[in-house]
Amino acid sequence: MVSSSSSAVHSQKLSTVVPGAVTGDEVVHELGNMDLVMKQHYLRGVYLFKGSDAIEGLGIIALKEPMFAMLNVFYPVAGRIRRSESGRPFIRCNDSGVRIIEAKCDKTIDEWLLESQTEQYYSLDFQLVTDKVLGPDLPFSPSVYIQFTRFKCGGMAIGFSWAHVLGDAVSATTCINLWGQLLSKKKTPAQAEAEAQQVKDMINKATTKSTPDETPISLPVKQLPPVGDYWLSPSDHPMGTFSFQISSSKMKDMQLDTSFEVLSALIWKCLASIREGSREPHLVTICRSSSSNSEKKPGVLSNDQMITSVHCESSLSKIGISELAELIDKERVDQKKQIEDLVDSETGEPNFILYGANLTFVDLEQVDFYGLEINGQKPVHVNFKIDGVGSEGVVLVLPGTKKNINNASGDGEAAGRMVTVMLPEDEISKLKEVLKIEWNIV
């Protein structure tokens, strides 16, 4: 059944914003091996802001103006993919810009959230961000899209699409949060310019050389056939997305002291009951950010996740959630270097996917999604997903929506957690049913 919100977003207009200063014809951003492993994945974020004087008074020119300084700092995101003579991709920092989408919605923010939460498990959120990918005209494809959707109540949604080849979720949110700081005058363009020069001195360095690792080893990636200039992962199954909130009080009732590990264990066990038999997922991948937004220097782009594999030899039906959570928590051996060694330093081949090669759990609890402010106003709701996911699926755990937010301080009632799940469509309804019957969650 098609939701009425499918046609509620309309009147889209496209434009482009470029850096405020010329970067230089010869400046390139070399892509590391881990960047190329992630090149067929895309991060999509959605931020919802209630209507207020701070929001309604901002026209599109005012929204675009801080991007000039933001792109002076994060100048590689305004570039375009090129290939070296050997075929290895890199970014030509040619100031081609990021794509801007303006749209309108015939609903209020409250109506949107009510329908999305009660009928669609927040999947409607992702109608507010583009699903564009890199290619097939790779030299002309933007890596970043920002969509501004105006609601009839005066509220606004910001949809942020980020090619994962640029960097991880911390890199992406540091970039969009800097735009908010510039817009809100918490940081001046002069400060941003000084940071940009520091970054330029650091970022133009040769890619670490490596050769494919010939040692057979179980790594949490799946090799794909050649994709050429169309960086879109082929899917064996139609994939679906749903999200649900777990309140802080519910977490307390469930004794979730380490929320990411326990929530991952809970969903791991639920999916094992759905995929019983030969498809029971004994091997899963855990991705954790290795730096926070406060530690990430503005302008530095990198894929710095800690990537580990966790194996449960026993039948998962016989393992308790606390035991699985402990197994997830204690496995901290980073496999990133071994994954990077699979990529040829000359050609950047072969092609891989990470998310969904095995069932994958991604810890985004410490990522500063609610650090995006517009003139002191924080979003009332944030959602986030990853596209280009393999058929084993991905589970993201991120901060939940605070209630009764004080826009001046950002304080509010404890947020709990938002969990976003991407699975084959035929497993979505089954997982919802298990979570409802056994845990009274969704």
C-alpha positions as a Markdown table, in Angstrom:
| # | Residue | x | y | z |
|---|---|---|---|---|
| 1 | Met | 0.0 | 0.0 | 0.0 |
| 2 | Val | 1.4 | 3.4 | -0.9 |
| 3 | Ser | 1.4 | 5.9 | 1.9 |
| 4 | Ser | -0.3 | 9.3 | 1.4 |
| 5 | Ser | 3.1 | 10.8 | 2.3 |
| 6 | Ser | 4.5 | 9.4 | -0.9 |
| 7 | Ser | 3.0 | 12.3 | -2.8 |
| 8 | Ala | 3.2 | 14.8 | 0.0 |
| 9 | Val | 6.8 | 15.7 | -0.9 |
| 10 | His | 6.8 | 17.6 | -4.2 |
| 11 | Ser | 8.0 | 20.7 | -6.1 |
| 12 | Gln | 11.6 | 19.7 | -6.1 |
| 13 | Lys | 14.2 | 22.2 | -7.4 |
| 14 | Leu | 17.9 | 21.5 | -8.0 |
| 15 | Ser | 20.9 | 23.8 | -7.7 |
| 16 | Thr | 24.6 | 23.6 | -6.8 |
| 17 | Val | 26.8 | 25.2 | -4.2 |
| 18 | Val | 30.6 | 25.4 | -4.6 |
| 19 | Pro | 33.4 | 26.4 | -2.2 |
| 20 | Gly | 33.8 | 30.1 | -1.6 |
| 21 | Ala | 37.4 | 30.1 | -2.6 |
| 22 | Val | 39.2 | 28.4 | -5.5 |
| 23 | Thr | 40.8 | 25.2 | -4.3 |
| 24 | Gly | 43.3 | 24.9 | -7.2 |
| 25 | Asp | 43.4 | 22.9 | -10.4 |
| 26 | Glu | 46.1 | 20.5 | -9.2 |
| 27 | Val | 44.7 | 19.6 | -5.8 |
| 28 | Val | 43.6 | 16.0 | -5.4 |
| 29 | His | 42.3 | 13.9 | -2.5 |
| 30 | Glu | 43.7 | 10.4 | -2.6 |
| 31 | Leu | 41.3 | 7.7 | -1.5 |
| 32 | Gly | 42.7 | 5.1 | 0.9 |
| 33 | Asn | 42.1 | 1.4 | 0.5 |
| 34 | Met | 39.4 | 1.5 | 3.2 |
| 35 | Asp | 37.6 | 4.3 | 1.4 |
| 36 | Leu | 37.5 | 2.2 | -1.7 |
| 37 | Val | 36.1 | -0.8 | 0.2 |
| 38 | Met | 33.2 | 1.5 | 1.2 |
| 39 | Lys | 32.7 | 3.1 | -2.2 |
| 40 | Gln | 29.4 | 1.2 | -2.9 |
| 41 | His | 27.8 | 2.3 | 0.4 |
| 42 | Tyr | 25.9 | 5.5 | 1.1 |
| 43 | Leu | 25.0 | 7.3 | 4.3 |
| 44 | Arg | 21.5 | 9.0 | 4.4 |
| 45 | Gly | 20.5 | 11.2 | 7.3 |
| 46 | Val | 17.3 | 13.0 | 8.0 |
| 47 | Tyr | 16.8 | 15.9 | 10.5 |
| 48 | Leu | 13.4 | 17.3 | 11.4 |
| 49 | Phe | 13.0 | 20.8 | 12.9 |
| 50 | Lys | 9.8 | 22.2 | 14.3 |
| 51 | Gly | 8.5 | 25.5 | 12.9 |
| 52 | Ser | 9.8 | 28.6 | 14.7 |
| 53 | Asp | 11.0 | 32.1 | 13.9 |
| 54 | Ala | 14.5 | 30.7 | 13.7 |
| 55 | Ile | 13.5 | 28.3 | 11.0 |
| 56 | Glu | 10.8 | 30.1 | 9.1 |
| 57 | Gly | 12.9 | 33.2 | 8.6 |
| 58 | Leu | 15.6 | 31.3 | 6.7 |
| 59 | Gly | 15.3 | 31.5 | 2.9 |
| 60 | Ile | 17.3 | 29.3 | 0.6 |
| 61 | Ile | 20.0 | 32.0 | 0.1 |
| 62 | Ala | 20.6 | 32.2 | 3.9 |
| 63 | Leu | 20.8 | 28.3 | 4.0 |
| 64 | Lys | 23.3 | 28.2 | 1.2 |
| 65 | Glu | 25.6 | 31.0 | 2.3 |
| 66 | Pro | 27.4 | 29.1 | 5.1 |
| 67 | Met | 28.1 | 26.3 | 2.7 |
| 68 | Phe | 30.7 | 28.4 | 0.9 |
| 69 | Ala | 32.9 | 28.4 | 4.0 |
| 70 | Met | 32.0 | 24.8 | 4.9 |
| 71 | Leu | 33.2 | 23.7 | 1.5 |
| 72 | Asn | 36.4 | 25.7 | 1.9 |
| 73 | Val | 37.2 | 23.3 | 4.8 |
| 74 | Phe | 35.6 | 20.1 | 3.4 |
| 75 | Tyr | 36.7 | 20.9 | -0.1 |
| 76 | Pro | 37.1 | 17.3 | -1.3 |
| 77 | Val | 33.3 | 16.8 | -1.0 |
| 78 | Ala | 32.9 | 19.4 | -3.7 |
| 79 | Gly | 35.2 | 17.5 | -6.1 |
| 80 | Arg | 34.5 | 14.7 | -8.5 |
| 81 | Ile | 35.8 | 11.1 | -8.9 |
| 82 | Arg | 38.6 | 10.6 | -11.5 |
| 83 | Arg | 40.8 | 7.6 | -12.2 |
| 84 | Ser | 44.6 | 7.4 | -12.5 |
| 85 | Glu | 46.3 | 5.8 | -15.5 |
| 86 | Ser | 46.3 | 2.5 | -13.6 |
| 87 | Gly | 42.6 | 2.9 | -13.0 |
| 88 | Arg | 42.7 | 3.7 | -9.2 |
| 89 | Pro | 39.9 | 6.2 | -8.3 |
| 90 | Phe | 40.8 | 9.5 | -6.6 |
| 91 | Ile | 39.0 | 12.9 | -6.1 |
| 92 | Arg | 39.9 | 15.8 | -8.3 |
| 93 | Cys | 39.2 | 18.8 | -6.1 |
| 94 | Asn | 37.7 | 20.9 | -8.9 |
| 95 | Asp | 35.1 | 22.8 | -6.9 |
| 96 | Ser | 32.2 | 21.2 | -8.9 |
| 97 | Gly | 30.1 | 21.5 | -5.8 |
| 98 | Val | 27.4 | 19.7 | -3.8 |
| 99 | Arg | 23.9 | 19.4 | -5.1 |
| 100 | Ile | 21.0 | 21.2 | -3.3 |
| 101 | Ile | 17.4 | 20.0 | -3.5 |
| 102 | Glu | 14.5 | 22.2 | -2.4 |
| 103 | Ala | 11.1 | 20.6 | -1.8 |
| 104 | Lys | 7.8 | 21.1 | -0.2 |
| 105 | Cys | 5.6 | 18.9 | 2.0 |
| 106 | Asp | 1.8 | 19.3 | 2.5 |
| 107 | Lys | 1.9 | 17.9 | 6.0 |
| 108 | Thr | 2.9 | 19.3 | 9.4 |
| 109 | Ile | 6.0 | 17.9 | 11.2 |
| 110 | Asp | 3.6 | 16.4 | 13.8 |
| 111 | Glu | 1.5 | 14.8 | 11.2 |
| 112 | Trp | 4.6 | 13.4 | 9.4 |
| 113 | Leu | 6.0 | 11.9 | 12.7 |
| 114 | Leu | 2.7 | 10.4 | 13.7 |
| 115 | Glu | 2.1 | 8.7 | 10.4 |
| 116 | Ser | 5.8 | 7.6 | 10.1 |
| 117 | Gln | 5.9 | 6.2 | 13.7 |
| 118 | Thr | 2.5 | 4.5 | 13.9 |
| 119 | Glu | 2.1 | 3.2 | 10.3 |
| 120 | Gln | 5.5 | 3.0 | 8.7 |
| 121 | Tyr | 8.0 | 2.4 | 11.5 |
| 122 | Tyr | 9.8 | 5.7 | 10.5 |
| 123 | Ser | 10.6 | 4.4 | 7.0 |
| 124 | Leu | 8.8 | 7.5 | 5.6 |
| 125 | Asp | 11.8 | 9.5 | 6.9 |
| 126 | Phe | 13.9 | 8.5 | 4.0 |
| 127 | Gln | 11.5 | 10.1 | 1.5 |
| 128 | Leu | 13.1 | 13.3 | 2.7 |
| 129 | Val | 16.6 | 12.4 | 1.4 |
| 130 | Thr | 17.7 | 11.5 | -2.1 |
| 131 | Asp | 18.7 | 7.9 | -3.0 |
| 132 | Lys | 21.3 | 9.1 | -5.6 |
| 133 | Val | 24.5 | 7.1 | -6.1 |
| 134 | Leu | 27.8 | 7.7 | -7.8 |
| 135 | Gly | 27.7 | 7.0 | -11.6 |
| 136 | Pro | 27.1 | 5.9 | -14.2 |
| 137 | Asp | 28.6 | 9.3 | -15.3 |
| 138 | Leu | 31.1 | 9.1 | -12.5 |
| 139 | Pro | 33.2 | 12.2 | -13.4 |
| 140 | Phe | 30.0 | 14.3 | -13.1 |
| 141 | Ser | 28.4 | 12.7 | -10.1 |
| 142 | Pro | 28.1 | 14.8 | -6.8 |
| 143 | Ser | 29.2 | 12.9 | -3.7 |
| 144 | Val | 26.9 | 14.9 | -1.4 |
| 145 | Tyr | 23.3 | 16.0 | -1.7 |
| 146 | Ile | 21.5 | 18.3 | 0.8 |
| 147 | Gln | 17.7 | 18.4 | 0.6 |
| 148 | Phe | 15.6 | 21.2 | 2.3 |
| 149 | Thr | 11.9 | 20.2 | 2.6 |
| 150 | Arg | 9.5 | 22.9 | 3.9 |
| 151 | Phe | 6.4 | 21.7 | 5.8 |
| 152 | Lys | 3.1 | 23.5 | 5.8 |
| 153 | Cys | 3.5 | 24.2 | 9.6 |
| 154 | Gly | 6.7 | 26.2 | 8.9 |
| 155 | Gly | 9.0 | 23.3 | 10.0 |
| 156 | Met | 11.8 | 22.0 | 7.9 |
| 157 | Ala | 13.6 | 18.7 | 7.2 |
| 158 | Ile | 17.2 | 18.4 | 6.1 |
| 159 | Gly | 18.1 | 15.3 | 4.2 |
| 160 | Phe | 21.8 | 14.7 | 4.0 |
| 161 | Ser | 23.2 | 12.1 | 1.5 |
| 162 | Trp | 26.9 | 11.3 | 1.8 |
| 163 | Ala | 28.9 | 8.9 | -0.3 |
| 164 | His | 30.7 | 6.6 | 2.1 |
| 165 | Val | 33.9 | 6.7 | 0.0 |
| 166 | Leu | 34.4 | 10.2 | 1.5 |
| 167 | Gly | 34.4 | 9.0 | 5.1 |
| 168 | Asp | 32.5 | 7.5 | 8.0 |
| 169 | Ala | 29.5 | 8.7 | 9.9 |
| 170 | Val | 31.7 | 10.9 | 12.2 |
| 171 | Ser | 33.2 | 12.6 | 9.1 |
| 172 | Ala | 29.7 | 13.2 | 7.6 |
| 173 | Thr | 28.2 | 14.6 | 10.8 |
| 174 | Thr | 31.2 | 16.8 | 11.5 |
| 175 | Cys | 30.7 | 18.3 | 8.0 |
| 176 | Ile | 27.0 | 19.0 | 8.3 |
| 177 | Asn | 27.4 | 20.2 | 12.0 |
| 178 | Leu | 30.0 | 22.7 | 10.8 |
| 179 | Trp | 27.4 | 24.1 | 8.4 |
| 180 | Gly | 25.1 | 24.6 | 11.3 |
| 181 | Gln | 27.8 | 26.3 | 13.4 |
| 182 | Leu | 28.5 | 28.7 | 10.5 |
| 183 | Leu | 24.8 | 29.4 | 9.9 |
| 184 | Ser | 24.2 | 30.0 | 13.7 |
| 185 | Lys | 27.4 | 32.3 | 13.9 |
| 186 | Lys | 29.0 | 29.9 | 16.4 |
| 187 | Lys | 32.0 | 29.8 | 14.1 |
| 188 | Thr | 33.1 | 32.6 | 11.7 |
| 189 | Pro | 34.1 | 32.1 | 8.1 |
| 190 | Ala | 37.6 | 33.3 | 9.1 |
| 191 | Gln | 37.9 | 30.5 | 11.6 |
| 192 | Ala | 36.8 | 28.0 | 9.0 |
| 193 | Glu | 39.3 | 29.4 | 6.5 |
| 194 | Ala | 42.1 | 29.0 | 9.1 |
| 195 | Glu | 41.0 | 25.3 | 9.6 |
| 196 | Ala | 40.9 | 24.8 | 5.8 |
| 197 | Gln | 44.5 | 25.8 | 5.4 |
| 198 | Gln | 45.6 | 23.5 | 8.2 |
| 199 | Val | 43.7 | 20.7 | 6.5 |
| 200 | Lys | 45.2 | 21.4 | 3.1 |
| 201 | Asp | 48.7 | 21.0 | 4.6 |
| 202 | Met | 47.7 | 17.6 | 6.0 |
| 203 | Ile | 45.5 | 16.0 | 3.5 |
| 204 | Asn | 47.6 | 15.9 | 0.3 |
| 205 | Lys | 49.7 | 12.8 | 1.0 |
| 206 | Ala | 50.3 | 9.6 | -0.9 |
| 207 | Thr | 47.9 | 6.7 | -0.4 |
| 208 | Thr | 49.4 | 3.9 | 1.8 |
| 209 | Lys | 50.7 | 1.3 | -0.6 |
| 210 | Ser | 49.7 | -2.3 | -0.2 |
| 211 | Thr | 49.2 | -5.4 | -2.1 |
| 212 | Pro | 46.4 | -8.0 | -2.0 |
| 213 | Asp | 46.8 | -10.4 | 1.0 |
| 214 | Glu | 47.2 | -13.9 | -0.3 |
| 215 | Thr | 46.7 | -15.6 | 3.0 |
| 216 | Pro | 43.2 | -17.1 | 3.2 |
| 217 | Ile | 41.4 | -15.4 | 6.1 |
| 218 | Ser | 37.8 | -15.0 | 7.1 |
| 219 | Leu | 37.1 | -11.3 | 6.7 |
| 220 | Pro | 33.7 | -9.5 | 6.9 |
| 221 | Val | 33.6 | -8.4 | 3.3 |
| 222 | Lys | 32.1 | -9.8 | 0.2 |
| 223 | Gln | 33.8 | -9.4 | -3.2 |
| 224 | Leu | 31.7 | -8.2 | -6.0 |
| 225 | Pro | 32.1 | -8.5 | -9.8 |
| 226 | Pro | 33.4 | -5.4 | -11.6 |
| 227 | Val | 31.1 | -2.4 | -11.4 |
| 228 | Gly | 32.9 | 0.1 | -13.7 |
| 229 | Asp | 31.7 | 3.6 | -13.2 |
| 230 | Tyr | 28.3 | 2.8 | -11.6 |
| 231 | Trp | 28.9 | 2.4 | -7.9 |
| 232 | Leu | 25.7 | 0.6 | -7.0 |
| 233 | Ser | 25.8 | -2.7 | -5.3 |
| 234 | Pro | 23.7 | -5.4 | -7.0 |
| 235 | Ser | 21.1 | -6.9 | -4.6 |
| 236 | Asp | 20.1 | -10.5 | -4.4 |
| 237 | His | 16.9 | -9.6 | -2.5 |
| 238 | Pro | 14.7 | -6.5 | -2.4 |
| 239 | Met | 15.7 | -4.7 | 0.8 |
| 240 | Gly | 13.5 | -2.9 | 3.3 |
| 241 | Thr | 14.1 | -0.5 | 6.2 |
| 242 | Phe | 12.3 | 0.1 | 9.5 |
| 243 | Ser | 13.2 | 1.9 | 12.7 |
| 244 | Phe | 12.0 | 1.9 | 16.2 |
| 245 | Gln | 12.6 | 3.8 | 19.4 |
| 246 | Ile | 13.4 | 2.3 | 22.7 |
| 247 | Ser | 12.8 | 4.8 | 25.5 |
| 248 | Ser | 15.2 | 5.2 | 28.4 |
| 249 | Ser | 12.6 | 3.8 | 30.8 |
| 250 | Lys | 12.1 | 0.7 | 28.6 |
| 251 | Met | 15.9 | 0.2 | 28.5 |
| 252 | Lys | 15.9 | 0.4 | 32.3 |
| 253 | Asp | 13.1 | -2.1 | 32.5 |
| 254 | Met | 15.1 | -4.4 | 30.2 |
| 255 | Gln | 18.3 | -3.8 | 32.2 |
| 256 | Leu | 20.2 | -2.5 | 29.2 |
| 257 | Asp | 23.3 | -1.2 | 30.8 |
| 258 | Thr | 25.4 | -1.5 | 27.7 |
| 259 | Ser | 22.8 | -0.6 | 25.2 |
| 260 | Phe | 24.6 | -1.2 | 21.9 |
| 261 | Glu | 25.9 | -4.7 | 22.9 |
| 262 | Val | 22.6 | -5.8 | 24.4 |
| 263 | Leu | 20.4 | -4.4 | 21.6 |
| 264 | Ser | 22.7 | -6.1 | 19.1 |
| 265 | Ala | 22.5 | -9.4 | 21.0 |
| 266 | Leu | 18.7 | -9.1 | 21.2 |
| 267 | Ile | 18.3 | -8.6 | 17.5 |
| 268 | Trp | 20.9 | -11.2 | 16.6 |
| 269 | Lys | 19.0 | -13.8 | 18.6 |
| 270 | Cys | 15.7 | -12.7 | 17.0 |
| 271 | Leu | 17.1 | -13.0 | 13.5 |
| 272 | Ala | 18.6 | -16.4 | 14.4 |
| 273 | Ser | 15.0 | -17.7 | 15.2 |
| 274 | Ile | 13.8 | -16.4 | 11.8 |
| 275 | Arg | 16.8 | -17.8 | 9.9 |
| 276 | Glu | 16.9 | -21.1 | 11.8 |
| 277 | Gly | 18.8 | -24.0 | 10.4 |
| 278 | Ser | 21.5 | -23.5 | 7.8 |
| 279 | Arg | 20.9 | -19.7 | 7.6 |
| 280 | Glu | 21.4 | -19.1 | 11.3 |
| 281 | Pro | 23.9 | -16.2 | 11.5 |
| 282 | His | 26.7 | -17.6 | 13.6 |
| 283 | Leu | 29.2 | -15.0 | 12.3 |
| 284 | Val | 28.4 | -11.3 | 12.6 |
| 285 | Thr | 30.3 | -8.1 | 11.9 |
| 286 | Ile | 30.6 | -5.3 | 14.5 |
| 287 | Cys | 31.5 | -1.7 | 13.4 |
| 288 | Arg | 32.4 | 0.9 | 15.9 |
| 289 | Ser | 33.6 | 4.5 | 15.4 |
| 290 | Ser | 37.2 | 4.8 | 16.5 |
| 291 | Ser | 36.9 | 8.6 | 17.0 |
| 292 | Ser | 34.1 | 10.9 | 18.2 |
| 293 | Asn | 33.0 | 14.2 | 16.6 |
| 294 | Ser | 35.0 | 16.2 | 19.2 |
| 295 | Glu | 38.1 | 14.3 | 18.2 |
| 296 | Lys | 37.7 | 14.5 | 14.5 |
| 297 | Lys | 39.4 | 17.6 | 13.1 |
| 298 | Pro | 37.1 | 19.6 | 10.8 |
| 299 | Gly | 37.9 | 18.9 | 7.2 |
| 300 | Val | 39.7 | 15.6 | 7.7 |
| 301 | Leu | 37.8 | 12.9 | 5.9 |
| 302 | Ser | 38.5 | 9.2 | 6.8 |
| 303 | Asn | 36.8 | 5.8 | 7.2 |
| 304 | Asp | 38.1 | 5.1 | 10.7 |
| 305 | Gln | 35.6 | 2.5 | 11.9 |
| 306 | Met | 36.9 | -0.4 | 14.1 |
| 307 | Ile | 35.7 | -3.5 | 12.3 |
| 308 | Thr | 35.6 | -6.8 | 14.1 |
| 309 | Ser | 34.0 | -10.3 | 13.6 |
| 310 | Val | 32.2 | -12.2 | 16.3 |
| 311 | His | 31.6 | -15.9 | 16.0 |
| 312 | Cys | 29.2 | -17.9 | 18.1 |
| 313 | Glu | 29.8 | -21.7 | 17.7 |
| 314 | Ser | 26.8 | -22.8 | 19.6 |
| 315 | Ser | 23.2 | -22.8 | 18.5 |
| 316 | Leu | 21.9 | -19.3 | 19.2 |
| 317 | Ser | 18.7 | -20.7 | 20.6 |
| 318 | Lys | 20.7 | -22.0 | 23.5 |
| 319 | Ile | 22.6 | -18.8 | 24.2 |
| 320 | Gly | 21.2 | -16.1 | 26.4 |
| 321 | Ile | 21.2 | -12.4 | 25.4 |
| 322 | Ser | 23.6 | -11.5 | 28.2 |
| 323 | Glu | 26.1 | -14.1 | 26.9 |
| 324 | Leu | 25.9 | -12.8 | 23.3 |
| 325 | Ala | 26.3 | -9.2 | 24.6 |
| 326 | Glu | 29.4 | -10.2 | 26.4 |
| 327 | Leu | 30.7 | -12.0 | 23.3 |
| 328 | Ile | 30.2 | -8.8 | 21.3 |
| 329 | Asp | 31.7 | -6.6 | 24.0 |
| 330 | Lys | 35.0 | -8.5 | 24.5 |
| 331 | Glu | 35.8 | -9.0 | 20.8 |
| 332 | Arg | 37.9 | -5.9 | 20.0 |
| 333 | Val | 40.5 | -7.1 | 17.4 |
| 334 | Asp | 40.3 | -4.6 | 14.6 |
| 335 | Gln | 40.3 | -6.3 | 11.1 |
| 336 | Lys | 40.5 | -3.0 | 9.2 |
| 337 | Lys | 44.2 | -3.4 | 8.2 |
| 338 | Gln | 43.6 | -6.9 | 6.9 |
| 339 | Ile | 40.6 | -5.7 | 4.9 |
| 340 | Glu | 42.7 | -2.8 | 3.4 |
| 341 | Asp | 45.3 | -5.3 | 2.3 |
| 342 | Leu | 42.8 | -7.0 | 0.0 |
| 343 | Val | 42.7 | -3.9 | -2.2 |
| 344 | Asp | 45.4 | -3.5 | -4.9 |
| 345 | Ser | 47.3 | -0.3 | -4.5 |
| 346 | Glu | 47.6 | 0.4 | -8.2 |
| 347 | Thr | 44.1 | -0.4 | -9.5 |
| 348 | Gly | 41.9 | 0.0 | -6.3 |
| 349 | Glu | 40.3 | -3.3 | -7.2 |
| 350 | Pro | 38.5 | -5.7 | -6.6 |
| 351 | Asn | 35.1 | -4.4 | -5.4 |
| 352 | Phe | 33.7 | -5.2 | -2.0 |
| 353 | Ile | 30.8 | -4.5 | 0.3 |
| 354 | Leu | 31.1 | -4.5 | 4.1 |
| 355 | Tyr | 27.7 | -3.8 | 5.4 |
| 356 | Gly | 25.5 | -6.9 | 5.0 |
| 357 | Ala | 28.2 | -9.2 | 3.7 |
| 358 | Asn | 27.6 | -10.8 | 7.1 |
| 359 | Leu | 24.9 | -9.7 | 9.5 |
| 360 | Thr | 26.3 | -6.3 | 10.6 |
| 361 | Phe | 25.8 | -4.2 | 13.7 |
| 362 | Val | 26.9 | -0.6 | 13.7 |
| 363 | Asp | 27.5 | 1.3 | 16.9 |
| 364 | Leu | 26.6 | 5.0 | 16.3 |
| 365 | Glu | 25.7 | 5.8 | 19.9 |
| 366 | Gln | 28.5 | 8.4 | 20.3 |
| 367 | Val | 28.0 | 10.1 | 16.9 |
| 368 | Asp | 26.8 | 13.7 | 17.4 |
| 369 | Phe | 23.6 | 13.6 | 15.3 |
| 370 | Tyr | 21.9 | 16.1 | 17.5 |
| 371 | Gly | 24.9 | 18.5 | 17.2 |
| 372 | Leu | 23.3 | 20.0 | 14.1 |
| 373 | Glu | 21.7 | 23.3 | 15.3 |
| 374 | Ile | 19.9 | 26.0 | 13.4 |
| 375 | Asn | 20.2 | 29.3 | 15.2 |
| 376 | Gly | 20.2 | 27.5 | 18.5 |
| 377 | Gln | 17.4 | 25.1 | 17.6 |
| 378 | Lys | 18.0 | 21.4 | 17.7 |
| 379 | Pro | 16.2 | 18.8 | 15.6 |
| 380 | Val | 13.2 | 17.1 | 17.2 |
| 381 | His | 13.9 | 13.9 | 15.4 |
| 382 | Val | 16.9 | 12.3 | 13.6 |
| 383 | Asn | 17.1 | 9.1 | 11.5 |
| 384 | Phe | 19.9 | 7.5 | 9.6 |
| 385 | Lys | 20.4 | 4.6 | 7.3 |
| 386 | Ile | 23.0 | 3.0 | 5.0 |
| 387 | Asp | 22.3 | 2.1 | 1.4 |
| 388 | Gly | 24.1 | -0.4 | -0.7 |
| 389 | Val | 23.7 | -3.1 | 2.0 |
| 390 | Gly | 24.2 | -6.9 | 1.3 |
| 391 | Ser | 21.4 | -9.4 | 1.9 |
| 392 | Glu | 22.6 | -10.5 | 5.4 |
| 393 | Gly | 21.4 | -7.1 | 6.6 |
| 394 | Val | 22.5 | -4.2 | 8.9 |
| 395 | Val | 21.4 | -2.9 | 12.3 |
| 396 | Leu | 22.3 | 0.6 | 13.4 |
| 397 | Val | 22.0 | 1.8 | 17.0 |
| 398 | Leu | 22.0 | 5.6 | 17.4 |
| 399 | Pro | 20.8 | 8.2 | 19.9 |
| 400 | Gly | 17.1 | 8.4 | 20.3 |
| 401 | Thr | 14.9 | 11.5 | 20.1 |
| 402 | Lys | 14.8 | 13.6 | 23.2 |
| 403 | Lys | 11.4 | 14.7 | 24.5 |
| 404 | Asn | 10.5 | 18.3 | 25.6 |
| 405 | Ile | 13.8 | 19.7 | 24.2 |
| 406 | Asn | 14.9 | 23.1 | 25.6 |
| 407 | Asn | 16.2 | 24.7 | 22.4 |
| 408 | Ala | 18.5 | 27.1 | 24.4 |
| 409 | Ser | 20.3 | 24.4 | 26.2 |
| 410 | Gly | 19.6 | 21.3 | 24.1 |
| 411 | Asp | 18.5 | 19.5 | 27.3 |
| 412 | Gly | 15.4 | 17.3 | 27.4 |
| 413 | Glu | 14.1 | 14.0 | 28.8 |
| 414 | Ala | 16.5 | 11.1 | 28.4 |
| 415 | Ala | 16.5 | 9.9 | 24.8 |
| 416 | Gly | 16.9 | 6.2 | 24.8 |
| 417 | Arg | 17.9 | 4.7 | 21.5 |
| 418 | Met | 16.8 | 4.7 | 17.8 |
| 419 | Val | 17.4 | 1.4 | 16.1 |
| 420 | Thr | 17.3 | 1.3 | 12.3 |
| 421 | Val | 17.2 | -2.1 | 10.5 |
| 422 | Met | 17.9 | -2.9 | 6.9 |
| 423 | Leu | 17.0 | -6.5 | 5.9 |
| 424 | Pro | 15.5 | -8.4 | 3.0 |
| 425 | Glu | 11.8 | -7.3 | 2.7 |
| 426 | Asp | 10.5 | -10.8 | 3.6 |
| 427 | Glu | 12.3 | -10.7 | 7.0 |
| 428 | Ile | 11.1 | -7.2 | 8.0 |
| 429 | Ser | 7.6 | -8.3 | 9.1 |
| 430 | Lys | 8.9 | -11.4 | 10.8 |
| 431 | Leu | 11.4 | -9.4 | 12.9 |
| 432 | Lys | 8.7 | -6.9 | 13.9 |
| 433 | Glu | 6.5 | -9.8 | 15.0 |
| 434 | Val | 9.2 | -11.4 | 17.1 |
| 435 | Leu | 10.2 | -8.1 | 18.7 |
| 436 | Lys | 6.5 | -7.4 | 19.5 |
| 437 | Ile | 5.6 | -10.8 | 20.9 |
| 438 | Glu | 8.8 | -11.6 | 22.8 |
| 439 | Trp | 9.9 | -8.2 | 23.9 |
| 440 | Asn | 7.0 | -5.8 | 23.4 |
| 441 | Ile | 9.2 | -3.4 | 21.6 |
| 442 | Val | 7.6 | -2.5 | 18.3 |
